[in-house]
């Protein structure tokens, strides 16, 4: 059974069909990438999985169960975490404090025990901080642990957001353009981390990305989209060489016209 299944998912905004009968499965333990031009519907699919949007048709299943009745604030408890195109961190909080936000899925205390700061609460706090230290070590964030987000470089902020998602201890990690705005060296680091997230942590990754070098390096399978429709599904090599994908990206030349890259 696939970990994530989308079946004929459709979403419309007024007269615009943003996602049109999209179906695909993400197998447990794989890195699956969504690619396509701007406006193809990639991030919209993430928002559908995150329950920010409701499809007008189709179904979304996680671990064999439909999540269409699951409210957005309960998605993380299922074991689904995500990052965003535009970094969504608390800028006036430290790296450690932002990462601790990701531990809310595992919170077992309540308001009354926390007010009394009971031994159970203290023990739970230690467990959360130990889990965060593992994420900090994994992403090499030791030097930034106590620094405020507002004073950090863009590339470090991207890593912190990935770390907050990992702090949830997800089964499925949604990475929305993890290499956007990063240098070549930082993008290479992302490739290493995605590989380690898959192999060392056993986390399944669904990724939206424009950098095809990164997609080719880390993805097991790729789905190409255009105008909300499925174009091609297969290995990175198969998708990159699919004529329909080439047409969507650069157009098709006739005998009198050169293809413009």
C-alpha positions, 0 to 999 in steps of 0.5 A: 500500500502506498503511503500517499495516494491522490486519486483524480484530484481537482481544484477550481478557483472560480473559472480557473482549474488549478489542478485537473484530475491529478492522480499519483502514489508516493511509496514509503521510503522514496523521494518523489518530485513534482516539477513544471512551469510556474502556475502548473499546480505544484504548490497547490497540490501541497496545499491540498495535502495540507488541507488548506484547500478542499478538492472539488473532486477526487480523494487524498489518502494517507496510509490508506485512509482519506484525509479529506475530513481531517482539519489542517491543524491535525495534519501534523499529528498524522505524520505529515510535515512541510516547508513553504516557498516563503519562509514561515519562521518566528523571526523574533525567536531563536533557532532552538525556539523555532525548532521546539514549535515542531514538537507540538505533535508530541506534547502530552502535558496540559495547561494545568500541569504546565502551570505547575511545572510538574516533574512530568512536564520537566521530563517532557521538556528534556525529551523535546530538547534532546530530540531538537539537539539531534535535528541541530546536529543532523543539519549542522546548526550548532553555531546558530542554536541560540541566535534569533532568526531575524539576524540569520542569512537566508540560506540558514533560515531555509535549513531551520525551516527544514529542521522544524519540519523534521522536529515533528518526526514525520513519516512524510515530508513535503519540501516546497522548493527547498533550493529556491534562492540558494547558492550552488554550494547550499543546493548541494547541501540540500541534496545531501540532506534529502538523501540522508533524510530518506536513508538515515531517518526513513522519511518519505519525501515529496518535493516541489522543485525547479532545480532539475539538477537537484531533482535528478540527483535525489528523486526516485520518481518525478511527475511533471505538471503543466496548467494543472494537468499531468504530463509525464510520470517516471524516472528523472531521465524519462521525464526530462526526455519526454516530448510533452515535458520539453514542449511545456518548458521550451515549446516545439519547433517546426521546420522553419523555427528553432526551439528557444531554451 
